[in-house]
């Protein structure tokens, strides 16, 4: 717990290109009383750029993105390995 009995905010990267999925996932995390700060990347390229500068506590990745597969082969997972 953080100062004054409040939870410290954690960072999450959501890699998702479908707006309806983004809204659903973000809404679910909003219900945790602000515990999560959610950043959305709409492609693997956006995710790579974010991960070059930040190291979130949680990453949720859509397996099918416009510029490649978010999971599966080791080459597609490479952008997410740098910080983990």
N, C-alpha and C positions, 0 to 999 in steps of 0.2 A: 504494500500500500504506500501511497505517496503521503505528502504532507497533509495533516489534518484529517487523516483517515480516508482520504480520497484516493482512488486508483490513479496511477500515472497513465497517461495516454500512450498507446502503442500505435506503431505505424503499420499499414498494410498496403501492399500493391495489388490491385485487381487488374489483371490483363484480360480484357473482355471487349469484343467489338459489337455485341448485340445490346442495344439500349435497354430493352426490357429486362435482360439479365443483370445489367449494371444496376438498374433501379431496384430490383428485387434484392440483390445481395447487399447493396448499400443500405436499404431500408432495414434489413435484418441486423446489420451491424450498428445502425443508429439506435436500435432498441437496447443497446448495452450501455446506455447513459453516457455517451461520449467517450467510452473507453478506447475506441479505435479511430484513428485519423486515416481515412481511405483516400488513396491516390489511384486514379484510373488511367491505364494505358490502353489504347485501342488497337495496338499492334505489337509484334515482337520488337520492332525497331524502337518504338516509344518506350517499351519496357527496358531495353538495353540502355537507352539514354538515361532513364531514371536510375537504374542500378549502377551506372558508372559513378553517380554522385551520392546515392543513398543506399542504406542497408536496412530495409524494413524487417520487422519482426515476423511478418506473415506475407506470403505471396500466394495468390490464387490465380491459376492460369487456365484459360479456355484452351482445350486441346486443338481446336480448329480456328485459326486466325487468318486474316486476309493475306498475310505475308509468310505463312508457314504454320507448322504444327507446334503447339505450345508444350507438348510432352511427347514422349516416344523415343526417338533416336537421340543418341548422345550429342550429335551436332546441333539439334534443335534445342536441347536443354542447356547448351553451353552458355548462353547469356545469363542464365540464372545461377551458374556455379561460382562466378567470380567472388561474390560476397558471402557465400555460404560454405 
